[in-house]
Amino acid sequence: MLGFNINPKRKWALKFATLVFVMGMAIFSNQCKQPEKDVSDPVFDSLVSKVKADLKSDADSALKSSKSLNGFALSKNNSAQQIEAAFLRGKAFELSGNNDSALGYYFSMKGYAQRTQDTAQLLSAYNAIGNLYLEMGSNDTVAYWLNIGLRLAELAGDSVKQACFSSNIGLYQMKNNQLDSAMHAFTRAALFFEKLHDSANIALVYRNIGTTLNSQKLARKAIPFFKQAVQINKKRGNNIEVAAEYSNMAIAYKLIDEDSVKFFYQQAMKLLDESGSISNLMMIKFNYANYLKRQGKIAEAEKLYKEVLRISTDNHILMGQLYGLNLLAKTAVIRNDAATANEYFDRALALAQNNKLTGEILRLYLDIFEGSLSLRNVEKATTYFNLWNNLNDSLQTTAQQDAVVKYQTLYETEKKNLEIRYLETEREKRRIRTNYLYSIFLVSLLAAIASMYALWLKGKNTGQKLFIAGQTHKTLQLEIANKELLLVSKEQEQAIAKKEAEANQKLVVSKMLIISHNSEFLSAILTELQALNFKLDTEVQQESMKKILSSIKCQVHTKRWDDFQQQYLEAHKDFFAKLNETHPGLTSGEHRLCAMLRMNLSIKEISELTMQNHRAVEMARHRLRNKFNLEREENLVAYLSQF
């Protein structure tokens, strides 16, 4: 063999080593083989079809079927299937109103797409994340994700995605009153859609441009865009969209030509009546009736409200019946017809109570209270104000409890998602580690064979040294792998702590919004009642009114900002102590502003919570920068985040 004489006593050792080598190569090739992509997996395809069908009908069913789909995709270890499963799972959570969980799955989709370098799916992930943040009203986050998606679409040369991202950026900017930027984005989107010959989206962009111009009170410039949208939708044969554009044109003509307003509303109602779109027809009739009422044409408005009530009753549309009865009652109040107003209010209240619509009952209590005041029925106004006040307090307590449960559920859900991702990472690491160990095994095996050959030539000592070196190398690699596992565990703990802080922060904002809006509303009611008190005739009525005023004043003078500081301290225990240590002498208002900026609230959100205008908040923010001696390029929010 090989020109050498082999010692017969060692032939068995060489044969055994050769056999082990062949077996090791077979095992290694099996472990290193990448999982094949099941492009046409019948089971996966049927699960996808089931989820898509459930998304069109029922959120609960979609959550169940998407959970099965996601579990199947994870078990197959197929990146393409995992991306689609994560996207559909996110859509199911978004449909059910659980936006935080939906974001988690969209981010998982982004991670899968990045690992596989799938640009098309990565763009879809960015679009889904940006759209969901837009719906949630997270302004800074929306801008980041939509703009990064647009840049990526430009680099990829994907015209469809560029058009979609441009349109969504325009909607975001229009929502935030950045009208010039919105016009630029919509115009860019229209150019892309025109190149793609996508008439439906072209009409939609024209509508958005018209709406943007109309919001700037540039109705004459907005109308041509609405007309272009009408022409496109007429060619497409979509009468419902044509009716929607007619309604937009009627709104634009309100400041120009009253006859045109009536014409376009009537054309819209005619088209919707012919197409059988009852819900859209009711909405147009409501809008037209409200316009007529503002113009002082009470009789015509009342006639339309009665038509809507009749349509709603015939088609068993509950909310249409409630709105119709309520608006007819308010119209009767304007005509000073107490009997008719009370009849419609009673019917609406009975309908809401029979269907257990707590929110509508609360709104009706307030409407009856205001209507009774206008009709000078102080006793009835007092009764319904007390009913409204008691129910409102009960709902606020329930809302706070629900918020706690919601964020606890979100925390548990996110915790489970993190565990799933951790297990996926661990499984991938185990696969890589197994392959690596098999590689070490093969290297060691080759070293053993080499040592046996050397032993045949030179003796046993050289082979033993090589074997010891291989074992030492294997031990070092295992120690490195254990250190990496400890590092991943620490990162997971930090992520969970961050989620807890964000949940506490959202709860603080939620509670303070409830307090702020309640106080603002009660202040407005107090002003109206104080004006009405001087017009009352009898001492009994004046005494009843004093009780109402006393009750409201008690609500108005609640120490809501002390509650804010207490809630904020629960979320950020050492913030105020560290801030006072570095910057003594800050006022309570400056403390409050620092806390809100530390939570990364926008100027608009701070303005709503403090009931100040945007200019006042901006000036207070500028004074803080001066007190902190910050340079122009330094970020105030980043500076406060250090405490």
C-alpha positions in Angstrom: 0.0 0.0 0.0 1.5 3.3 -1.2 4.7 1.5 -1.8 5.2 0.8 1.9 4.9 -2.4 3.9 2.2 -2.1 6.5 2.5 -3.8 9.8 -0.3 -6.5 9.8 -1.1 -5.6 13.4 -2.0 -2.0 12.5 -4.1 -2.7 9.4 -7.3 -2.8 11.5 -6.6 0.7 12.9 -6.2 2.2 9.4 -9.4 0.6 8.2 -11.3 1.8 11.2 -10.0 5.3 10.8 -11.1 5.3 7.1 -14.6 4.1 8.0 -15.0 6.8 10.7 -13.8 9.5 8.2 -16.5 8.4 5.6 -19.2 8.4 8.3 -18.1 11.8 9.6 -18.2 13.4 6.1 -21.8 12.0 5.5 -23.0 13.5 8.9 -21.3 16.8 8.2 -22.7 17.2 4.7 -26.2 16.5 6.1 -25.9 19.1 8.9 -24.5 21.8 6.6 -27.2 21.4 4.0 -29.3 24.6 3.9 -33.1 24.1 4.3 -34.8 24.2 1.0 -37.4 26.9 0.3 -40.9 25.4 0.0 -42.0 27.6 -2.8 -45.2 25.7 -3.3 -45.9 24.1 0.0 -49.6 23.1 -0.1 -50.1 23.3 3.7 -48.5 26.7 3.9 -50.5 28.0 0.9 -53.8 26.8 2.4 -53.0 28.5 5.8 -52.2 31.7 4.0 -55.5 31.6 2.1 -57.4 31.0 5.4 -55.7 34.0 7.1 -56.5 36.3 4.2 -60.1 35.2 4.2 -60.4 35.8 7.9 -58.8 39.3 7.6 -61.8 40.3 5.5 -64.4 39.0 7.9 -63.4 38.6 11.6 -60.4 39.8 13.7 -60.6 37.0 16.2 -60.6 34.3 13.5 -57.7 36.1 11.8 -55.6 36.1 15.1 -56.2 32.3 15.5 -55.4 31.3 11.9 -52.4 33.7 11.7 -51.0 32.1 14.9 -51.1 28.7 13.3 -49.5 30.1 10.1 -46.7 31.7 12.1 -46.0 28.6 14.1 -45.9 26.5 10.9 -43.4 29.0 9.3 -41.1 28.9 12.3 -41.1 25.1 12.4 -40.1 25.0 8.7 -37.2 27.5 9.1 -38.0 29.0 5.7 -37.2 32.7 5.5 -39.7 33.5 2.7 -42.5 31.8 4.6 -41.5 33.5 7.9 -41.7 36.9 6.2 -45.2 36.3 4.8 -46.4 34.8 8.1 -45.0 37.8 10.2 -46.8 40.2 7.8 -50.2 38.5 8.0 -49.8 38.1 11.8 -49.2 41.9 12.1 -52.2 42.6 9.9 -54.4 40.4 12.2 -53.2 42.3 15.3 -53.7 45.7 13.5 -57.3 44.6 12.6 -58.0 43.8 16.3 -56.7 47.2 17.4 -53.5 45.8 19.1 -51.1 48.1 17.3 -48.1 47.4 19.6 -48.1 43.7 18.8 -48.7 44.5 15.1 -45.5 46.6 15.2 -43.6 43.8 16.8 -44.4 41.4 13.9 -43.7 44.1 11.3 -40.3 44.6 12.8 -39.8 40.8 12.7 -40.7 40.9 9.0 -38.1 43.6 8.5 -35.4 41.5 10.3 -36.1 38.4 8.1 -36.0 40.6 5.0 -32.7 42.2 6.0 -31.1 38.8 6.7 -32.1 37.4 3.3 -31.4 40.8 1.5 -34.9 40.7 0.1 -35.4 44.4 -0.9 -39.0 44.1 -2.0 -40.1 42.6 1.3 -38.0 45.1 3.2 -39.8 47.9 1.4 -43.1 46.3 2.3 -42.1 46.1 6.0 -41.1 49.8 6.0 -44.4 50.8 4.4 -46.4 48.7 6.9 -44.5 50.2 9.9 -44.9 53.8 8.6 -48.6 53.4 7.9 -49.2 52.0 11.3 -47.3 54.8 13.0 -49.3 57.2 10.9 -52.6 55.7 12.1 -51.3 55.8 15.7 -50.3 59.5 15.4 -46.6 59.1 16.2 -45.4 62.0 14.1 -41.6 61.8 14.5 -41.6 58.0 14.0 -43.8 58.2 10.9 -41.5 60.7 9.2 -38.4 58.5 9.9 -39.9 55.2 8.6 -41.6 56.7 5.5 -38.5 58.7 4.5 -36.1 55.8 5.0 -38.5 53.6 2.9 -38.7 56.2 0.2 -34.8 56.4 0.0 -34.6 52.7 -0.2 -37.2 52.5 -2.9 -35.3 55.2 -4.9 -32.1 53.2 -4.6 -33.9 50.0 -5.7 -35.6 51.8 -8.6 -39.0 50.6 -7.5 -41.5 53.0 -9.0 -44.6 51.4 -7.3 -43.1 51.7 -3.8 -41.8 55.3 -4.5 -45.4 56.3 -5.5 -46.8 54.6 -2.4 -44.3 56.2 0.0 -44.7 59.6 -1.6 -48.5 59.5 -1.2 -48.2 58.4 2.5 -45.7 61.1 3.2 -48.1 63.6 1.7 -50.9 62.3 4.0 -48.6 62.6 7.0 -47.6 66.2 6.2 -51.2 67.2 5.5 -52.2 65.8 8.8 -49.5 67.9 10.5 -50.4 71.0 8.6 -47.2 71.0 6.5 -49.3 71.9 3.5 -46.5 73.0 1.1 -44.5 69.9 1.7 -47.7 67.8 1.4 -48.4 69.3 -2.1 -44.8 68.5 -3.2 -45.2 64.9 -2.0 -48.6 64.4 -3.6 -47.4 65.9 -6.9 -44.4 63.5 -6.9 -46.8 60.5 -6.2 -49.1 61.6 -9.1 -46.1 61.6 -11.5 -45.2 58.0 -10.5 -48.8 56.8 -10.7 -49.2 58.4 -14.1 -46.1 56.5 -15.4 -47.6 53.3 -14.0 -51.0 54.1 -15.6 -52.7 53.5 -12.2 -55.9 55.5 -12.6 -57.4 54.6 -9.2 -54.4 55.9 -7.3 -54.1 59.0 -9.6 -57.7 59.9 -8.7 -56.9 59.4 -5.0 -53.9 61.6 -5.2 -55.9 64.4 -7.0 -58.4 64.2 -4.2 -55.7 64.6 -1.6 -54.2 67.6 -3.4 -57.7 69.1 -3.6 -58.3 68.5 0.1 -54.9 70.1 0.9 -55.7 73.2 -1.1 -59.2 73.4 0.4 -57.8 73.3 3.9 -55.7 76.4 3.0 -59.0 78.1 1.9 -57.9 77.9 -1.7 -61.2 76.5 -2.9 -60.9 77.8 -6.5 -57.6 76.0 -6.9 -58.9 72.8 -5.3 -61.9 72.4 -7.5 -60.0 71.6 -10.7 -58.3 68.6 -8.9 -61.7 67.3 -7.7 -63.0 67.6 -11.3 -60.0 65.6 -12.7 -60.7 62.9 -10.1 -64.4 62.9 -11.2 -63.4 62.4 -14.8 -61.0 59.5 -14.0 -63.6 57.7 -11.8 -66.3 58.2 -14.4 -64.1 56.4 -16.9 -63.5 53.7 -14.4 -67.3 53.4 -13.9 -66.9 53.9 -10.1 -70.0 56.0 -9.2 -69.3 55.7 -5.4 -66.0 57.5 -5.9 -67.6 60.0 -8.2 -70.2 60.8 -5.5 -67.4 61.3 -3.0 -65.7 63.8 -5.3 -69.0 65.6 -5.7 -69.3 65.9 -2.0 -65.7 67.3 -1.8 -66.7 69.9 -4.5 -69.7 70.8 -2.5 -67.5 71.5 0.5 -65.2 73.6 -1.7 -68.0 75.7 -3.1 -69.3 76.6 0.4 -67.3 79.8 0.3 -67.9 80.6 -3.3 -71.4 79.6 -4.6 -74.3 78.4 -2.5 -76.2 77.1 -5.6 -73.3 74.9 -6.6 -73.2 73.5 -3.1 -76.8 72.3 -3.4 -76.2 71.0 -7.0 -73.2 68.9 -6.1 -74.8 67.5 -2.9 -77.9 66.5 -4.9 -75.8 64.9 -7.7 -73.8 62.9 -5.1 -77.1 61.7 -3.4 -78.6 60.8 -6.8 -75.5 58.6 -7.7 -75.4 56.9 -4.4 -79.1 56.2 -4.5 -78.8 54.6 -7.9 -75.8 52.5 -6.8 -77.5 51.3 -3.7 -74.7 52.4 -1.4 -76.9 53.1 1.7 -74.1 54.0 4.2 -72.5 56.5 1.9 -75.9 58.0 1.0 -76.7 58.5 4.6 -73.4 60.2 5.2 -73.9 62.7 2.3 -77.5 63.4 3.5 -76.2 64.1 7.0 -73.5 66.5 5.7 -76.0 68.3 3.4 -78.5 68.6 6.2 -75.9 70.0 8.6 -75.0 72.5 5.9 -78.6 73.6 5.5 -79.0 73.9 9.3 -75.9 76.2 9.5 -77.5 78.3 6.7 -80.7 78.7 8.8 -82.8 76.4 6.6 -84.2 74.4 9.5 -87.2 73.0 7.7 -85.1 71.6 4.8 -82.5 70.2 7.2 -85.3 68.5 9.3 -86.7 66.9 6.2 -83.3 65.3 5.3 -82.8 64.2 8.9 -86.2 62.4 8.8 -85.2 60.7 5.5 -82.0 59.5 7.1 -84.0 58.2 10.1 -86.4 56.4 7.8 -83.5 54.8 5.7 -81.7 53.7 8.9 -84.9 52.2 10.4 -85.7 50.3 7.2 -82.2 48.9 6.9 -81.7 48.3 10.7 -78.7 50.7 10.9 -78.5 51.4 14.6 -76.0 54.3 14.6 -77.9 56.0 11.7 -81.1 55.8 13.8 -79.3 57.3 16.9 -77.8 60.2 14.9 -81.1 60.9 13.1 -83.1 61.0 16.3 -80.5 63.2 18.1 -80.2 65.7 15.2 -84.0 65.9 14.9 -84.2 66.6 18.7 -81.6 69.4 18.4 -83.4 70.9 15.4 -86.6 70.9 17.5 -84.7 72.7 20.3 -83.7 75.4 17.7 -87.4 75.8 16.9 -88.1 76.0 20.6 -90.5 73.0 20.3 -89.9 71.3 23.7 -92.4 68.5 23.2 -90.9 67.3 19.9 -87.4 67.6 21.2 -88.2 65.6 24.4 -89.9 62.9 22.2 -86.8 62.5 19.9 -84.4 62.6 22.9 -86.4 59.9 24.7 -86.5 57.6 21.7 -82.7 58.0 21.1 -81.9 57.4 24.8 -84.1 54.2 24.9 -82.5 52.9 21.7 -79.0 53.4 23.2 -79.9 51.9 26.5 -81.5 48.8 24.9 -78.3 48.2 22.9 -76.0 49.0 25.9 -74.1 51.7 24.0 -72.5 53.4 27.0 -70.6 56.0 24.9 -73.8 57.1 23.1 -75.7 57.2 26.4 -73.1 59.5 27.9 -73.3 61.8 24.8 -77.1 61.8 24.9 -77.1 62.8 28.6 -74.9 65.8 27.7 -77.1 66.7 24.6 -80.3 66.5 26.7 -78.7 68.6 29.4 -77.7 71.3 26.8 -81.1 71.1 25.1 -82.9 71.5 28.5 -80.8 74.5 29.3 -81.7 76.1 25.9 -85.4 75.3 26.6 -85.0 76.8 30.1 -86.0 73.5 31.9 -83.5 73.9 34.7 -84.8 70.9 36.7 -84.4 68.5 33.8 -81.0 70.0 33.0 -79.9 69.4 36.6 -81.1 65.8 36.5 -79.2 64.9 33.2 -76.1 66.8 34.2 -75.9 64.7 37.4 -76.5 61.5 35.3 -73.8 62.6 32.9 -71.3 63.4 35.7 -71.8 60.1 37.5 -71.5 58.0 34.3 -68.5 60.0 33.1 -66.7 59.4 36.5 -67.5 55.7 36.2 -66.1 55.5 32.7 -62.9 57.3 33.6 -62.3 54.8 36.4 -63.0 51.9 34.1 -60.8 53.4 31.3 -57.9 53.7 33.7 -58.3 50.1 34.8 -58.6 49.0 31.2 -55.4 50.9 30.4 -53.5 49.1 33.2 -54.8 45.7 31.9 -54.0 46.7 28.3 -50.4 47.6 29.1 -49.9 44.5 31.2 -51.2 42.4 28.3 -48.9 44.3 25.9 -46.0 43.6 28.2 -46.8 39.9 28.4 -47.2 39.7 24.7 -44.0 41.5 24.0 -42.2 39.3 26.5 -43.5 36.2 24.7 -42.4 37.7 21.4 -39.0 38.3 22.7 -38.8 34.7 24.0 -39.8 33.4 20.6 -37.1 35.5 18.9 -34.6 34.4 21.5 -35.5 30.7 20.8 -35.2 31.3 17.1 -31.8 32.9 17.6 -30.8 30.0 19.9 -31.9 27.4 17.3 -29.9 29.1 14.6 -26.9 29.3 16.9 -27.2 25.7 17.8 -27.3 24.8 14.1 -24.1 26.8 13.5 -22.5 25.5 16.6 -23.3 21.9 15.6 -21.8 22.5 12.2 -18.8 24.0 13.8 -18.4 21.1 16.2 -18.7 18.7 13.3 -16.0 20.7 11.5 -13.8 20.4 14.6 -14.6 16.7 14.7 -13.5 16.3 11.1 -10.3 18.3 11.6 -9.6 16.2 14.7 -10.3 13.1 12.7 -8.0 14.1 10.0 -5.4 14.9 12.6 -5.9 11.5 14.1 -5.4 9.8 10.7 -2.3 11.9 10.1 -1.1 10.9 13.6 -1.6 7.2 12.8 0.3 7.6 9.5 3.1 9.4 11.4 2.9 6.7 14.1 3.5 4.2 11.3 6.5 6.1 10.3 7.8 7.7 13.4 5.9 6.4 16.5 3.1 7.3 18.8 4.3 10.5 20.4 3.6 12.9 17.5 0.0 11.6 17.1 -0.8 12.1 20.8 0.4 15.7 20.7 -1.9 16.5 17.7 -4.9 15.0 19.4 -4.3 17.0 22.6 -4.0 20.2 20.5 -7.3 19.5 18.8 -9.1 18.9 22.1 -7.7 22.2 23.5 -9.0 24.1 20.5 -12.5 22.6 20.9 -12.6 23.6 24.6 -11.7 27.2 23.7 -14.4 27.5 21.1 -17.0 26.2 23.5 -16.0 28.9 26.1 -16.4 31.6 23.4 -19.8 30.3 22.5 -20.9 30.4 26.2 -19.7 34.0 26.6 -21.8 35.0 23.5 -24.9 33.4 25.0 -24.4 35.5 28.2 -24.1 38.7 26.2 -27.4 38.0 24.3 -29.2 37.3 27.6 -28.1 40.7 29.0 -29.4 42.5 25.8 -32.8 40.7 26.2 -33.1 41.9 29.8 -32.3 45.5 28.7 -35.0 45.3 26.0 -37.6 44.1 28.4 -36.7 46.9 30.9 -37.1 49.5 28.1 -40.5 48.1 27.2 -41.7 48.5 30.8 -40.5 52.1 30.9 -42.4 52.9 27.6 -45.6 51.2 29.0 -45.4 53.3 32.2 -44.9 56.5 30.1 -47.9 55.8 27.9 -50.1 55.2 31.0 -49.0 58.6 32.4 -49.9 60.4 29.2 -53.2 58.6 28.9 -54.2 59.5 32.5 -53.2 63.2 32.0 -55.1 63.5 28.7 -58.3 62.3 30.5 -57.8 64.9 33.3 -57.0 67.7 30.9 -59.9 67.2 28.6 -62.3 66.8 31.5 -61.2 70.0 33.1 -61.3 72.0 29.8 -64.8 70.8 29.2 -66.1 71.6 32.7 -64.6 75.1 32.4 -66.6 75.8 29.3 -69.8 74.5 30.9 -69.1 76.6 34.0 -68.8 79.8 31.9 -72.1 79.1 30.1 -74.0 78.3 33.4 -72.7 81.5 35.1 -74.1 83.5 32.2 -77.4 81.7 32.4 -77.7 82.2 36.2 -78.5 85.9 35.8 -81.5 85.1 33.5 -83.3 82.7 35.8 -86.6 83.9 37.2 -87.2 82.2 40.6 -85.1 81.6 43.7 -85.6 77.8 43.4 -84.1 77.8 39.9 -81.2 80.0 41.1 -80.6 77.7 44.1 -80.5 74.6 41.7 -78.1 76.4 39.4 -75.8 77.2 42.4 -75.6 73.5 43.2 -74.6 72.8 39.6 -72.0 75.6 39.7 -70.6 74.3 43.0 -70.3 70.8 41.6 -68.5 71.9 38.5 -66.1 74.2 40.4 -65.1 71.3 42.5 -64.3 69.4 39.3 -62.4 72.3 37.7 -60.1 73.0 40.7 -58.8 69.4 41.0 -55.1 69.4 41.5 -54.3 67.6 38.3 -50.7 68.6 38.0 -49.9 67.2 41.5 -51.4 63.9 40.1 -49.1 64.3 37.1 -46.0 64.7 39.2 -47.0 61.6 41.3 -47.7 59.5 38.2 -44.4 60.7 36.5 -42.4 59.9 39.6 -43.7 56.3 39.5 -42.3 56.0 36.0 -39.0 58.0 36.5 -38.2 57.8 40.2 -35.0 60.0 40.3 -35.7 62.5 37.5 -36.8 65.5 39.6 -34.1 64.9 42.3 -31.3 64.8 39.7 -32.7 67.8 37.8 -32.9 70.0 41.0 -29.4 69.0 41.9 -28.0 70.2 38.6 -30.4 73.1 38.0 -31.8 74.4 41.4 -34.4 77.2 41.3 -36.6 75.8 38.5 -40.4 76.7 38.8 -43.1 74.0 39.0 -44.2 74.9 35.4 -40.6 74.4 34.2 -40.5 71.1 36.1 -43.7 70.0 34.3 -42.4 71.1 30.9 -39.1 69.2 31.5 -41.0 66.0 32.4 -43.1 66.2 29.2 -40.1 66.9 27.0 -38.3 64.0 28.8 -41.3 61.7 27.6 -40.6 63.0 24.0 -44.0 64.6 23.7 -44.6 66.9 20.7 -45.4 70.6 21.0 -49.0 69.8 20.0 -49.4 67.2 22.7 -47.9 69.5 25.4 -50.2 72.3 24.3 -53.2 70.0 24.7 -52.1 68.8 28.2 -51.3 72.3 29.5 -54.2 74.1 27.6 -51.7 76.6 26.2 -51.2 77.7 22.6 -48.2 76.5 20.6 -46.4 79.8 20.8 -46.4 79.8 24.6 -45.0 76.3 24.8 -42.3 77.2 22.3 -41.3 80.3 24.4 -41.2 78.2 27.5 -39.0 75.7 25.7 -36.6 78.5 24.6 -36.3 79.8 28.2 -35.4 76.4 29.4 -32.6 76.2 26.8 -31.2 79.5 28.1 -31.3 78.4 31.7 -29.5 75.2 30.8 -26.9 77.2 28.8 -27.3 74.8 25.8 -25.5 75.5 22.6 -27.6 75.9 19.4 -26.6 72.5 18.1 -27.4 70.7 21.4 -30.8 68.8 21.6 -32.9 69.7 24.6 -34.7 66.4 24.7 -31.4 64.5 24.6 -30.1 66.6 27.4 -33.1 65.9 29.7 -32.8 62.2 28.9 -29.5 62.2 30.8 -31.3 62.7 34.2 
